[in-house]
Amino acid sequence: MSSENTAGRAPGRSQAGPHPLGGSADVPVGRGADTPAIEFDDVVAGYGEFMILNNLSLKARRGKITLLLGPNGAGKSTVLKTLFGLLKVRNGRIRLDGRDITGANAKQLLTEHGVAFVPQGRNLFGQLSVYENLELGGITLGMKTTHERIPEVLKLFPRVSERLHSAASSLSGGEQKQLEVGRALLLRPKVLLIDEPSIGLSPLVVQDVFRLLRRLADEQGVTVLMVEQNVKSALKMADEAIALESGRQVLHRQADELLADPHIERLFLGGAHAMAAPATV
């Protein structure tokens, strides 16, 4: 794999500017740019009586792309689902921009806190057209606003724009994932949670998605928390990485530092604790 940063991550990025979809990124009053956008404080969560997150504490900085790493079962996807209110917090607190959002449901997080979630797999209405799927993605906005924003989103995904009246199920895997991401971007989120965006995509389309995420973070200050199987490619694009093991954070480092670590494979063999070093972020 090439060491070239194909996703276009560059040091010394400026503060948020014009959004590729319009609008602006306003830092909440009294909260600086380095204030964590996402904070988990001793969070316990899971499925039924089986807890996956075990007193998990982590922080993700505002306007940065943070990659969640770890072996299968470490709790990566569970973090996203818990943050988005799909799983109940059994203990601990979750804060967004310093505000306690523990117990908030998905609708509240979406409409009141600007959190959007693109889950793993395909989550489209296959028999509906591309345009109708986009309309449903903006249902909380009202049709007038949704119709105004759809052309802006389509500019980011020209291949999808050519299939507006086709059934979503007829799109390629890559086109379907682009449609899912575009549907989330209709909401102009402040926080974007995205789970395994590269599944089913060609390497070229993956890089397109990664570049878009990088642009959203750099130009709009969107906070991106991501789980991704193509770890090395994702680390080239991300700012920071958090490794989980058995539902706990065992490492938090700058992405470029971790990418250069010759022992990175340990993160996926259940031995991330052996790589742990004092946090640098």
C-alpha positions as CSV (number, residue, x, y, z in Angstrom):
1,M,0.0,0.0,0.0
2,S,1.3,3.4,-0.9
3,S,2.4,5.7,1.9
4,E,1.0,8.7,0.0
5,N,-1.8,10.5,1.8
6,T,-4.4,10.0,-0.9
7,A,-7.2,11.3,1.3
8,G,-5.5,14.7,1.4
9,R,-4.9,15.1,5.1
10,A,-2.7,18.1,5.7
11,P,-1.2,19.6,8.8
12,G,-2.0,23.1,10.1
13,R,-5.6,23.1,8.9
14,S,-7.5,26.3,9.4
15,Q,-10.7,26.7,11.4
16,A,-14.1,25.9,9.9
17,G,-15.0,27.9,6.8
18,P,-17.8,27.6,4.2
19,H,-19.7,24.4,4.3
20,P,-19.6,22.4,1.0
21,L,-23.4,22.2,1.5
22,G,-23.9,25.7,2.6
23,G,-24.3,27.1,6.1
24,S,-21.5,27.8,8.7
25,A,-19.9,26.1,11.6
26,D,-20.4,28.0,14.9
27,V,-18.5,26.9,17.9
28,P,-20.9,27.0,20.9
29,V,-20.5,30.1,23.0
30,G,-18.0,29.6,25.9
31,R,-16.6,26.4,24.3
32,G,-13.2,26.6,22.6
33,A,-12.2,24.7,19.5
34,D,-10.2,22.3,21.6
35,T,-13.2,21.4,23.8
36,P,-14.0,17.7,23.3
37,A,-17.1,17.4,21.1
38,I,-17.8,13.9,22.4
39,E,-17.1,12.6,25.9
40,F,-17.8,9.2,27.4
41,D,-17.4,9.0,31.2
42,D,-17.3,5.5,32.6
43,V,-20.1,4.4,30.2
44,V,-21.6,0.9,30.5
45,A,-23.8,-0.3,27.7
46,G,-24.6,-3.4,25.7
47,Y,-27.3,-5.8,24.5
48,G,-29.8,-7.2,27.0
49,E,-27.8,-8.4,30.0
50,F,-24.6,-8.6,28.0
51,M,-22.5,-5.5,28.5
52,I,-20.1,-4.6,25.7
53,L,-18.8,-1.2,27.0
54,N,-17.3,-1.6,30.4
55,N,-16.8,1.7,32.1
56,L,-15.6,3.2,28.9
57,S,-14.1,6.7,29.0
58,L,-13.0,8.5,25.8
59,K,-12.9,11.9,24.2
60,A,-13.1,13.0,20.5
61,R,-12.1,16.5,19.6
62,R,-14.3,19.0,17.8
63,G,-13.8,19.3,14.1
64,K,-11.5,16.2,14.0
65,I,-11.8,12.8,12.4
66,T,-11.4,10.1,15.1
67,L,-11.0,6.5,14.1
68,L,-12.1,3.7,16.5
69,L,-9.9,0.7,16.3
70,G,-9.8,-2.7,17.9
71,P,-10.4,-6.4,17.3
72,N,-13.9,-7.8,16.6
73,G,-16.1,-7.5,19.7
74,A,-14.1,-4.7,21.2
75,G,-17.1,-2.4,21.2
76,K,-16.5,-0.1,18.2
77,S,-19.9,-0.2,16.7
78,T,-21.5,-0.3,20.1
79,V,-19.9,3.1,20.8
80,L,-21.7,4.6,17.8
81,K,-25.0,3.0,18.6
82,T,-24.9,4.1,22.2
83,L,-23.9,7.7,21.3
84,F,-26.8,7.8,18.9
85,G,-29.3,6.6,21.5
86,L,-29.9,3.2,20.0
87,L,-28.6,1.4,23.0
88,K,-29.4,2.3,26.6
89,V,-26.6,3.7,28.9
90,R,-26.7,1.5,32.0
91,N,-24.1,3.6,33.8
92,G,-21.9,6.6,33.3
93,R,-22.5,9.8,31.3
94,I,-22.2,11.0,27.7
95,R,-21.6,14.6,26.9
96,L,-21.8,16.5,23.6
97,D,-20.0,19.9,23.5
98,G,-20.0,19.7,27.3
99,R,-23.8,19.1,27.5
100,D,-25.0,15.9,29.2
101,I,-27.0,14.0,26.5
102,T,-27.2,10.7,28.5
103,G,-30.6,9.1,27.8
104,A,-31.4,11.2,24.7
105,N,-33.0,9.3,21.9
106,A,-32.1,9.2,18.3
107,K,-34.7,11.7,17.2
108,Q,-33.5,14.2,19.8
109,L,-29.9,13.7,18.9
110,L,-30.7,14.2,15.2
111,T,-33.0,17.3,15.5
112,E,-31.7,19.0,18.7
113,H,-28.0,18.2,18.8
114,G,-27.0,17.8,15.1
115,V,-25.8,14.2,15.3
116,A,-26.2,12.0,12.2
117,F,-25.5,8.3,11.9
118,V,-24.6,6.2,8.9
119,P,-24.8,2.6,10.1
120,Q,-23.0,-0.4,8.7
121,G,-24.6,-2.2,5.8
122,R,-27.3,-1.0,3.5
123,N,-30.1,1.1,5.0
124,L,-32.1,2.3,2.0
125,F,-35.7,1.9,0.9
126,G,-34.8,-0.3,-2.1
127,Q,-38.1,0.0,-4.0
128,L,-38.1,3.8,-3.7
129,S,-36.2,6.0,-6.1
130,V,-32.9,7.8,-5.2
131,Y,-34.8,11.1,-5.0
132,E,-37.5,9.6,-2.7
133,N,-34.8,8.2,-0.4
134,L,-33.2,11.6,-0.2
135,E,-36.6,13.1,0.6
136,L,-37.1,10.7,3.5
137,G,-33.7,11.5,4.8
138,G,-34.8,15.1,5.2
139,I,-38.2,14.4,6.7
140,T,-37.3,16.3,9.9
141,L,-36.4,19.4,7.9
142,G,-39.7,19.9,6.0
143,M,-40.0,19.4,2.3
144,K,-39.2,22.9,1.3
145,T,-35.8,22.8,3.0
146,T,-35.2,19.3,1.9
147,H,-35.8,20.1,-1.8
148,E,-33.5,23.1,-1.5
149,R,-30.7,21.0,-0.1
150,I,-31.0,17.9,-2.3
151,P,-29.2,19.6,-5.3
152,E,-26.4,20.7,-3.0
153,V,-25.9,17.1,-1.9
154,L,-26.1,15.7,-5.4
155,K,-23.2,18.0,-6.5
156,L,-21.0,15.9,-4.2
157,F,-22.1,12.6,-5.7
158,P,-22.4,13.0,-9.5
159,R,-22.9,9.3,-10.2
160,V,-25.9,9.2,-7.9
161,S,-27.3,12.4,-9.4
162,E,-27.5,10.5,-12.8
163,R,-29.7,7.9,-11.2
164,L,-32.3,10.1,-9.5
165,H,-35.3,8.2,-10.8
166,S,-33.9,4.8,-10.5
167,A,-34.8,2.4,-7.6
168,A,-32.2,2.5,-4.9
169,S,-31.9,-1.3,-5.1
170,S,-30.6,-0.9,-8.7
171,L,-27.6,1.1,-7.6
172,S,-24.2,-0.4,-7.3
173,G,-22.9,-1.0,-3.8
174,G,-20.7,2.1,-4.0
175,E,-23.6,4.2,-5.3
176,Q,-25.8,3.0,-2.4
177,K,-23.2,4.0,0.2
178,Q,-22.9,7.4,-1.4
179,L,-26.6,7.8,-1.2
180,E,-26.6,6.9,2.5
181,V,-23.9,9.4,3.2
182,G,-25.7,12.1,1.1
183,R,-28.9,11.5,3.0
184,A,-27.1,12.1,6.3
185,L,-25.5,15.3,4.9
186,L,-28.9,16.8,4.1
187,L,-29.1,17.5,7.8
188,R,-25.8,19.4,7.8
189,P,-24.7,17.6,11.0
190,K,-22.3,18.9,13.6
191,V,-21.3,15.3,14.5
192,L,-21.2,12.5,11.9
193,L,-21.1,8.9,13.1
194,I,-20.2,6.5,10.4
195,D,-19.7,2.7,10.6
196,E,-17.6,0.8,8.1
197,P,-18.2,3.2,5.1
198,S,-15.9,1.2,2.8
199,I,-17.8,-2.1,2.8
200,G,-18.7,-3.0,-0.7
201,L,-16.9,-0.1,-2.3
202,S,-14.1,0.0,-4.8
203,P,-10.8,1.6,-3.6
204,L,-11.4,4.7,-5.8
205,V,-14.9,5.2,-4.3
206,V,-13.5,4.7,-0.8
207,Q,-11.0,7.5,-1.4
208,D,-13.8,9.7,-2.6
209,V,-15.8,9.1,0.6
210,F,-12.7,9.7,2.7
211,R,-11.9,13.0,0.9
212,L,-15.5,14.1,1.5
213,L,-15.2,13.4,5.2
214,R,-11.9,15.2,5.4
215,R,-13.4,18.2,3.7
216,L,-16.4,18.3,6.1
217,A,-14.0,18.3,9.0
218,D,-11.6,20.9,7.6
219,E,-14.1,23.3,6.1
220,Q,-17.1,23.0,8.3
221,G,-15.7,21.7,11.6
222,V,-17.8,18.6,11.5
223,T,-16.7,16.1,14.2
224,V,-16.4,12.6,12.6
225,L,-16.3,9.5,14.7
226,M,-15.7,6.5,12.5
227,V,-15.3,2.7,12.5
228,E,-13.4,1.4,9.4
229,Q,-12.0,-1.9,8.4
230,N,-9.4,-0.4,5.9
231,V,-7.4,0.8,8.8
232,K,-4.2,2.0,7.1
233,S,-6.1,4.0,4.5
234,A,-8.4,5.5,7.2
235,L,-5.4,6.4,9.4
236,K,-4.0,8.4,6.5
237,M,-7.2,10.5,6.5
238,A,-7.9,10.6,10.2
239,D,-6.6,13.0,12.8
240,E,-6.7,10.7,15.9
241,A,-7.2,7.1,16.7
242,I,-8.7,5.4,19.7
243,A,-8.2,1.7,20.3
244,L,-10.7,-0.3,22.3
245,E,-10.3,-3.7,23.9
246,S,-13.1,-5.5,25.8
247,G,-15.1,-2.3,25.8
248,R,-12.4,-0.1,27.3
249,Q,-10.1,2.5,25.8
250,V,-6.5,1.2,25.8
251,L,-4.9,3.7,23.5
252,H,-5.4,7.3,22.1
253,R,-2.8,8.6,19.7
254,Q,-2.4,10.9,16.7
255,A,-3.3,8.9,13.6
256,D,0.0,9.6,11.8
257,E,2.0,8.4,14.7
258,L,0.0,5.2,14.9
259,L,0.3,4.7,11.2
260,A,4.1,4.7,11.6
261,D,4.1,2.2,14.4
262,P,5.4,-1.2,13.2
263,H,3.3,-3.0,15.7
264,I,0.0,-1.7,14.6
265,E,-1.2,-5.2,13.9
266,R,-1.5,-5.8,17.6
267,L,-4.5,-3.6,17.6
268,F,-6.4,-6.3,15.8
269,L,-5.0,-9.3,17.7
270,G,-6.3,-8.4,21.1
271,G,-3.0,-7.0,22.3
272,A,-3.5,-3.2,22.0
273,H,-2.6,-2.8,25.7
274,A,1.0,-3.7,24.7
275,M,1.1,-0.6,22.5
276,A,-0.4,1.8,25.0
277,A,1.7,4.9,25.7
278,P,1.0,8.2,27.4
279,A,-1.7,10.0,25.5
280,T,-0.4,12.7,23.2
281,V,-3.8,14.2,22.3
